[in-house]
Structure formats: C-alpha cells, structure tokens
Amino acid sequence: MKPAAFTYHRPASVEEALDLRRQLGEESTVLAGGQSLVPMMNMRLARPAHLIDINRCGELDYIKEQDDRISIGALTRQRAAETSPVVKARCPLLAEGLQYVGHLPIRRRGTVGGSVAHADPSAEIPSVIAALEGKIRVASAAGARELSADEFFLGYMTTALDPNELLVEIQIPQLAPGAGWAYMEFARRHGDFGIVGVAAALALEAGRIRRAWLGMAGVGPGPLKARQAEAALTGNAPGKELFARAGELAAEECDPNSDLRASAEYRRELVKVFVRRALAKSLERARQ
C-alpha cells in the first residue's frame, strides 16, 4: 500500500520545526528515522495531514557527557549511540540494549528520539530509561519541560507529548563506577520485536547490593520499572536465591497481554528467567 496524501515540510532548524508544530498541531506528525512511522503510513495506520521532516535539524544530533548523566539528542542515530565511546563508558546498559534493536540497517537510520516517541512497549530504549530513571526533554514554541518515564509513557504507543511539542533530548544517568549491567531479550529471531526484555544493573558496597536497577519491556502497556524487586535486592548480599526472588517479584509487578507471539503466563515466566540471568551477569561484571 501507499500512504494517504500529506503535505511535506522540511524545517532547517528546531525553531522552525517548533513553529510548524505550533501552527499545525494535531494535524502534524514528526518524521525522524522513519523506521516505524513510514510502514505505518504505508499501511494507512497513520494518516498525518502534514509531515514534518526534522532531518535537517542537525542541532538535535549529539551525545554529551554532562555532570552525572549523558544527554542524547533526539535525532541521534541508534547505531551512533550504540558505538559511542561515551555511551559505552558511562552507560553501557544502553549500548548493550541497542544491540537488540532490529537489524543493523534499521539502527543506522532509526533515531533514539524516534524510538522513545513511538513508545512501543517492547522497545529497548524506553526500558533502559525506565530502569535508570532517565528524563525525556520536550520543547514547544512556548518553552521546554523534562519528564520522567512514568510521566512520559502513558500507555500503548501513547505519550504525554502534546501536539505542539517536539521531543528534543533524552537524559540518562551514568552508571556508578564499578556497577555491573546486563540487557537481555527473548525474541523468536534476532532482530524481531522482543517478546520480553530486561534491563538490569547492580552497584555493590562491602559485599552487598548498594543499589539495584530493573526495567522491563514487552510486559505491559509501556516500559516498566520493577520497584518491588529493586527494593528486595537493595542492602542484601547477592546470590541465586535473592535473584530468583527478585524475578518472582518482577513477574508479579508486570501486566502482560496474551497475543500471537506469547501468552501472558509465558511472558511472566520469561521475566523470572531473564531477571535472574541479567542480575547474575550484572554481578559478574560488577565483581570484575
């Protein structure tokens, strides 16, 4: 199929893009990498009257190390973030999660901001943001605001982004020195949409877990942070029994649906397995 008719706009700056969003509002959709939007338009699941292509807005393409976080411009290609020395050194959990995003040609074109704005509940980047308590910065002609994952992701492919706003930046806290991490995902084939994904990280102190981070993908209407499991881990000595308990708690916290790929019960079982494995891998890396 081919997309329905639309008016194409190609702003040369963020200021110009925001002005278009202000003028066109709900009739407009933003195009970045197009790896999700273009297929949806071709199938006529999305029918924007106006398409705003932000690929000339080069000021949104960057990766910066700032204080205790890394800031990634919304137009940054996923492959650039995956291979960035800054991301690998300061937030290796994100670099590892990005390896599961589609196939290499998709990551070369797809953008970090596009994946976040699309808000697919099985997407890897949002689950890392949820796990590490990152922020999403959005802007309009009237100003900017920063949102947590809980505030930004409202439901299945639904966000708090207003029709006159543009997602401009993702901010992710740096992992503490010596922290271990792991991203694990189950899919029918590598590159397919993940059935379940788990983002995990551990920081140790005096043989105990000083801080734990756990995020999940594919088991709810959006990315989920396993807060009860994190609380059960914090302050305790790491081990198989503790990690198995964390997996059980994480499975209780998630709210998966059944579909053609997997039942809700199967997804919960996968959560138990992958939380346990991801924590064990994180512990191994922390001890190294």
N, C-alpha and C positions, 0 to 999 in steps of 0.2 A: 504494500500500500504506500501511498504518498501522503504527506501532511496536508492538512487543510490550509487554505490561503492565509498568509500573515504578512504584516509589514515588518521589514528588516531594518534594524538600527545598529550602527556600529560606532559607539562613542569612543573618543580618543583619550578620555580621562575619567577618573572616578567621579569628579564633579559633574561632568556631562552625563554620566550614567545615572547618577542620583537625580539629576534634573529630569531625565526621561522617566524614571520611576515615579517621581512626584507628579508628572503630567499624566502618565498612562495608568498608574495604579494597578488595579486587579486585571486589567486587560493585557498586562505585560508579563513576560517570563524572561528570566536571565539565562543566557547561554554561556557556559564556560568551556568545559571539555566536551560536553555533548554526549558522553558515553551512555547516559541514562535517558536524557531528555529527547535526543533525536529518535531513538527507537520508539519512545512513547508517542512522539508526534507522528511518526510513520504509521503507527497502528491506530492513530487518532484517539489515543487515551488522553493526550494533552492537545488542546487546540487554542494556543495563545493567539490573540489578535495582533499582538506586537511582540517581536523577539528582539531582545537587547543583547547583542554580542559584545562581551566585555574583554575580548582577547587583545584589544589594543591598549587596555588599561594596565600598562606594564608596572605601575607602582604597586600593584597587588601581587606581584611575583617576587617573593623574597623569603628567606629563612634567617631569623636573627636570634642571637643569644642575648637575653635581657634579664639581668638580675638572677632570679631563681626560676626562670621559665624560658621556653623558646617560643617565639612568635612566628607564625607561618602565614604568609599572605594567601588570600583565598584562591588566587589564580595559579599558585604553585602547583606544578605537575606532581602527581603522586610518585612517579619514578624519581624526580628530583629530591623529594623528601626522603624516599627510601634509601637513596645512595648518599645523602648529605652527611659529611663528617660531623657536623654539629648535631644532627638528629641522632646519629649512631652513638656519639659520645655522651650526649645529655639526655636523650630519651630513646634508648634502644628498643623499648617496648613498642613504640610507634613504628620504628624501622622494621621490626620483625612482623608486626601486624600488616604492614603494607605489602609484604611479600605474598599475602593471600588474596589480594585484591585482583580479581580477574586474571588476565594474561598480560604479558609484558607490553604488547601494543596498546592495550587499554590503559595501563598505568602511565605510558608515555604521553597520552593525550588527556586522560582524566585528571581532574584537579582535586586538591584536598578540600577546598571550599565547596566544590560541587557535590562531593560525596556527603558532606555534612548537611548541606541544604536539602539534598534529596531525601535524607532521613529514612533510608531503608533500614528496617530493624535488624537485618542480617549483616549490615555493613561493618567493616572492621574499624575504621577510623572513629566513628562515634563511640564504639565500645571502649576504646583507649581513652578518649576524652572523659567518658563517664568514670572509668576506673581511677584515673589520676586527678579527677576534679578540675579539669581544664575549663576554659572560658571561651565563649564564642562572641566575637565583637561584630556588631551590625551597625550600619550607618544609614542615615537619611539626609535629605537636604537640611533638616532642622537640627541634626546633631547625631551623636553616637551613643550606644549603650552596650554593656557587657552582660552576657547571660551565662548561667551555669548550664550543664547538660540537663538537669531537671527542669530548668526554666525554658530551655530552647526546644527540646524534643517533647512534643505534646501527645504524640500518638503515631499510628502507622502512616509514614510519609507525610507527617503534619508537624510543622514547627511554629514557633512564636514570631517568625519573620513577617513583618507587615508588608502589604503590597507596595508601599513606597520605600521599602528598605532594601539594602544590599548587604549580604554577608561579606565582610572585608578581611577578617583575621581570625585565626584560631590560636589560642594561647594554652600551652601545655606545661605544667610544672616539670622541672628537671627532676629526674630520679636522684635520690640521695646517694652520695658517694658510697660505693660498696654494696648497694642494693642489687638484688637479683631480679630477673624478669623472665617472662615467657608468654608468648602468644600461641595458642593452639586452636585449631579449627578442624571441624569434620565436614567434608563435602563429598559428594559422590565421585567427583573427579576434581583434580586440582584446577582451579580457575572457575569452577562452578560457584553459584551462590552457596555460601556456607549454611549448613543446617544448624550448627551450634558453634559459636566462637567464644573463647575465654581469654581475657587479658588479665595477667597476674603479675604482682611484684611484691617483694619482701625486703625489709630492712632489718638487720639483726643488731643486737646490742647485748653483750655479756651472755651470749648463748641463747638469747630469747628473741622473739619477734617484736621489735620495737614498733613497726608499722606494717600494715598489710593493705594491698590494693587489689580489688577484684571487680572486673567488669564483664558483662556477658552480652552476646549478640545472638539473635535468632530465637530468643525465648520470651518475647514479649512484644508489645506494640512499639517499642523503641529500645535503645541501649539501656541496660540495667546495671546498677551498682549493687553488689551483694554486701550490703551493710552489716547484716547479722553475721555473716561468715567472717567478714573483716574483724568485727568485734570479738568473735570467738578465737581468732588467731592471735590478736594483739596481747602481748605480755606473756605468752606461753612459749614453752620450748618446742621447736618444730619437730615433727615426726609423722609417721604414716597414719597413726590413729587420729591425730589432730587434723591432718589434711583430709582424711576421709570424713570427719565430722564437718569440716568446712564445706565439703562437696555436698553433703546432705542438706546443710542449711541453705546453701546457694540454690539447690534444686527446689527447696520449699519457697524461696523468695521469688522465683521466676514464674511467669504466667504464659506458657507457650500455647500455641494453637496446633491443631492437627491439620495437615494438608497432604498433598500427594507425595511429598518427599519424606515425611516422618510424622508419627503421632506425637501428641503432647507427652505421653508417657515415655516414649523413646527419647525425646529431647531432654526430659528431666534426667534420665539415666545417663545421657551423654554429658550433661552438666556435672554430675557426680564424678564421672571418669576424668573429664578434662580439667576440672578444678583441682583434683588430686594430682594429676600429672603436671599441670602447669605450676603448681606450688612446689612440687618436688624439683622441677627444673629450675625454678627461681632460687630455691635453697642451694642447689648445686652451684649456681652462678654466684650467689652471694658469698659462699664459702671460698670460692676461687679468688 
